[in-house]
Amino acid sequence: MPSDDRRARRNVIVLVAAQAILGAQMSVIFIVGGLAGQILAPNPCIATLPLSMIVLGSALTARPLARFMQDRGRRAGFLLAVLAGGLGAGLAAWGLSAGSFWLFMAGSLLTGIYMSAQGFYRFAATDLASEDYAPRAISWVMAGGLAAAIIGPAVVRATDGLTAVPFLAAYLAVIGLNALGPFLFAFLDSPKPAPAEAGAEAGRPLAELLRQPQIAVAMICGMVAYALMNLVMTSTPLAVVGCGFGPTDAANIVSAHVLAMFAPSFFTGHLIARFGAERIVAAGLLLLALAGATALSGVELSHFFATLILLGMGWNFGYIGATTMLSRAHAPEERGRVQGLNDAVVFGGVFLASLSSGGLMNCSGGSVVAGWNAVNLAMLPFLVLAGGALIWLMLRPREA
């Protein structure tokens, strides 16, 4: 085993733990955030706006956070993010105690800084990895999300009813999760980048990087995979309950979806190594299209389960594959600007999807089924965009 891969494997262990433990806060917040917003919001139409603010905060801070890590190192960036996550949870808890929707919104915006940093765990896994090990490193770190999806709901159940103010204990628990960050990242072997020498190459300008086909296509595919997953997932509980099923059914469907999002990560890296990242992204886009087709074919529980499972698997293949494509397309000194712009684009798309989902579901046609169909039909142009870009990349001659 190469020396660099020994260091990379140690980092993967740390990052998997961070994804599982620190990442659990996102499960907690996305479970209770909308319910808390419903209590605090002056208008029920904006009850889920705090969740969109988290994504907006992530999109706005992705580029500056990437630049900060390029200059100061991964550990410094991740520590800054857990500080922001703790402060955001504290501000949200204050908003709950004071009955202030706007304080709660401000806390959500700060939480977006942590969410942005969590997105960089997958890139940090490749910093010291060989080209062969990199896709497996990304895949294992993403697999840590499966544990986060179990820990987060367990925290919500354990804190339910502990305080007179609903959900206050959950946000206090999130502060505690962030407090574990410095202990975890003390074990991260990610050296601070050496300062550039006078006259040294600083990498290609951003405009030139974006003209590189593999970078542009990876960004498009990553954004489409994540945004479409969010678009459909956000509307699913509304559609399930609106079609006459119970909240427990909706919860079971979302649980199956989360399992499908992260469980394939145990072998996605091996598939990428064998078949290539572009083919795995193509498989992901095909699975997303099958999810939309399944949703349009009926509204029985079996249709919802199949749709959300296909949606989760499509996200996994599309997002991990696109991340691998991107990680191979730039030099080390370019990683800050490329990775930062990528995540700004990805979470910008997710933000727009999260805002659009409720509007399509509630304001398209006169029935729940019409709204659900509108959500899934909205996937089509974006799948055509990503699929067309990927086919163009795969058919163009390879550069020497």
N, C-alpha and C positions, 0 to 999 in steps of 0.2 A: 504494500500500500504506500503511495507516495506520501512524503512528509506533509505536504500541504493538505492532503485529504485527511490526515489524522487531525490536524488543527480544525479543518472544516467540519469534521464529524463531531468534535467537541462543541463547536459553535451551534451545530444543528440541535444537539441535546438541549443547550441553553435556550435556543429560540423556540423549540417545541414546547418547553416548559413555559416560556413567556406567552406563547400563543394560547396555551391551555389555561393558565392561571390568570394572567393579566387580561387576556382576550375574553375571559368569562364576563368581564364587566359589560361588554357590548351586548351579550345575550341578556343580561339583567336589564340593561337600559332599554333595549328594544322590546322586551316583554312588558315592562311597567311604564315606559315613557309615554305611550299613547294614552294609557289609562289615567296617568297622573295629569297629562295635558287636558284630558276630558274634564277633570275636576277643576282645574285652574283656568281654563280658557274662557275669555269673555264671550266667545261665540263657538259653538260646537263644530262649526265648519273648519276651524283652525286647530282642532285638538291635537292633530298629528304633526303640526308644524314644528314642534321641538325636535322630532326625529329627523325632519328634513334639515333643520339647522345643524345637526351633527354632521350630516353629509356635506353641507355647505362649508362648515368649518374645516373639514378634511380637505375639500377641494382647494380652498383658499390658502391653506398652509402647506400643501404638499411640496411646492417648489422651494419656498424658503427653508423648510425643514430639510429637504434634500441638500441644499447648498450648505446649511449648517453642519450636516453630517459629513459632507465632502471636506469641509474646513477643519472640523473639530473631532470627527470620528463618530462611528455608530453608537458607542456607549453614551457619549455626551448627548446625542440626539434622542436616544431612547429614555434617558433619565429626565431630560426636559419634558418629554411627552407624558411620562407617568406623573410628573409634577402638575402638568396641565390637567391630566385626567382626574387627579385628586382634587384640585381646585374646582374643576368643573362640577364634580359630584358634590362638593361642599356647597357651591353656589346653588345648585339645584335643590339640595336639602334645605338650604335657607329659604329658597323660593317656596318650597312646599310648606315649611313652618309658617312663613309670613303670608301665605296665600297669594303670592305674586307670580303671575304667569310670565312676566317679563324677566324677572330674576331667574326663573326656571329656564327660559329661553337662552339667557346669557350663559348659564351653566352648560347647556347643551352645545352651544357654539364652542366653548372651551374643550368639551369632550371630543369634539372633532379633531383637535390636535392629536390626542391619543390615537384616535381611529386612523389618522393619516400615518402615524409612526408604525402602527401595527401592520399597515400595508408594506412597509419597508423590511419587515422581518424576512420576507421571502427573498428579497434582494441581498440582504446581509448574509443569508445562507450561502450565497454564491461567491462572496468576496474572496475567499481563500480556496475555493473548490476547483478541481480540475474540470475540464469540459465534459468528461464522461460522468462525473459525480454530480455536477450542478443540477440537472433536472431532478435527480433523486433527492437532493438536498431541499430544493423548492417543494417537492411533493411531500416530504416528511414534515416540513414546517407547516404546510397547509393542513396536514392531517391532525396537527395539534388543535385545530378548530373543532374537531369532533369531541375532544375532551371539554373544550370551552362550552360547547353546546349542551353538555351534560351538567357541568359545574354551575353555569349560569342559572338554569331553572331550579337547581337544588338550592342555590342562594336565595332565590325568590321565595321558594316554599319555606325555607328555614326562617326568613325574616317576616313572613306574612303575619300581621297582627301583633308584632312586638311593640309597636308604637301607636299612640292615639292618632297621629297624623298618618294617613295611608301612604305606604311606600317610602316613608322617611327612613326606615331601617334598611331598606334595600340600598338606598343611596349612601348611607353610612357604611354599609358593607363594601360598596365600590371604593370608598376612600381607603378602606383597609386593604383591598386587593392592590391598589396602586402603591401602597406603602411597601409591598413586597418587591417592587421593581428594583430598587437599588441592590437588594440581596441577590436577585437573579442575575442582573447584568454585571455584577462583580466577577462572574465566571466567564464573561464573554471575551474571547481572545480575538479582538478586532483592533489591530493597531491603528493609531491615529495616522491619517495620511501625511506623508512627508511634505513639507512646504515646497512649492515649486521654486526651482532655482531661476535666477535671472536669465531670461532668454530661452527658458525651457518651453516645450510645447504645452499649451494649455488645453489641447483638444480642439476639435472642429467647432466653428460657430453653430449656434442652435439652428439657424436656417439651413445650413448645409447638412446637419444631422437629420433634419426632417425630410430632406430630399433623398435620404437613403431608403430604398424601398422596404427593407426588412423592418426598420424602425417605424416607418409610417404605418405599415400594415399591422404590425404587432400592436400598436396603440389603438388602431381602429377595432381590431378583433377583441382586445381586452376590454375596451370600453363597451362594445356592443354586448359581449357575454355578460358582464356585470350589470349593466343597465337593464337589459331585458329580464334577467333573473329578478332584479329588484322590482321592476314594473309589475310582473305577474304575481310574485310572492306577496307584495303589499296588498293587492286586491283579493287574494284568495280567501282570507277569513270572511270578508264582506260577502263574497260570492257564495261560500259554503253555507253561512247562516241565512243569507237571503234566499237560498234555494230550499230552505226548510229543514236543514240539518242543525245539530246543536253545536255550541261552542267547543264541547269536548271533541267532536268530530273534526272541527277546524284545527284544534291543537294537535290531534293525532296526525293529520295531514301535513301540517307544518313540521312536526317532528320527523316524519318520513322524509320530507324534503331536506331538512338539515343533515340527516344521515346520508342521503344521496349526494349532498354537496361535498362532504368531507371524507366519507369512507373510501371512495375511489382513489384518494391521494396515496394510499398505501401501494398502489401499483401504477399510477399515472406516470411517474418518473421513469419506470421501467419501459412503459409503452413508448414514451418519447424517445428514450435511448434506442429502442429497436426500430420504430417506424418514422421518427423525425417529428419535430414540433409542429410543422405545418400540417401534417396529416392528422395529428391529434386535435389541433384547433378545428380542422374541417369536420372531424367527428363530433366535436362539441357543438358547432353550429348546426349540424344535422340533427342532433338530439334536441336542441332548442326548437328547431322547426317542428320536430315530431311532437314536442310538448304542446306547441300552439295548435297543431292539427288535432291532437287528442282532446284538448279543451273545447275546441269547436265542434267535436263530434257528440257531445252530450254533457249533462250536468248531474249524473249519478255520482255517488261516493267513489265508485271505481274509477270514473273519469278524473275526478279531482286528485285521487291518489296517484294515478299513472302520470298525470300532467306534472305534478310537483316533483315526482321522482325523476322523470326525464329532464325537467328543468334544472334540478340540482346536479345531475350528472353532466349535463351540457355546460353548465357554469364551470364545473371542475375542469373538464377537458379544455374548454375555451380559454379560461383565465390562466391556468397553469401553463398551457401550451404557449400562449401569447407572452407570458412572463419569461419563459425560456427563450423564445425568439428574441425578445428585447435584450436579455442579459448577454447574448452572444453577438450583439450588433454594435457595441460601442467599446471604446478603450476605457481602462480604469479611471483616467483623469476626466472622462466625460460622464461618469456615472451620475454625478449629482444633477447635472442639468437634464440628462435624458430621463432618469428615473423620476425626478421631481415633476417634469412636464407630463410624463406618462400618467402618474397618479392624479395630477390635476385634471387631465383630460378624462380619466376613468371616473373619478368621483364627481366631476362636473356633470358627466352623463348620468350617473346614478342619482344625483340631486334632481335633475330634470325629470328623470323617470319617477322618482318618489313623489314629486309634485303632480305629475301627469296621471299617475295611477288612480288616485281617488277621483279626479275629475272625469276620466274616461269611465270609471266604474259607476259613478253616481249621476253623471250628466249626459250619458250617451243612450238615447232611446228611452223608452218608458218602462223598462223592466230590468230586473237583475240580470237575466240571461242576455239581454241586449248589451248591457254594460260590460259583462264578462266577455262577450264576443268581441266588443270594441277593443278591450285591453289586449286580447290575443291577436287580433288582426293588426294592431299597431306594431307588432313584432316584425311583420313582413318586410317593410322597406329597409329596416336596419339589418336584417339577415341578408337581404340582397346586397346591400352595401358591403358588409363584411365578407360575405361569400365571394362576391365579385373581386374585391381587393385581394383576397387570398388566392383565388384561381389565377389572377394576373401575376402575382408574385411567383407562384409555383411553375408557371409556364414560361416566364421570361428567362433568357439565357443566364447562367451563373457567371458571375464576374471571376476573372482569372485571379 
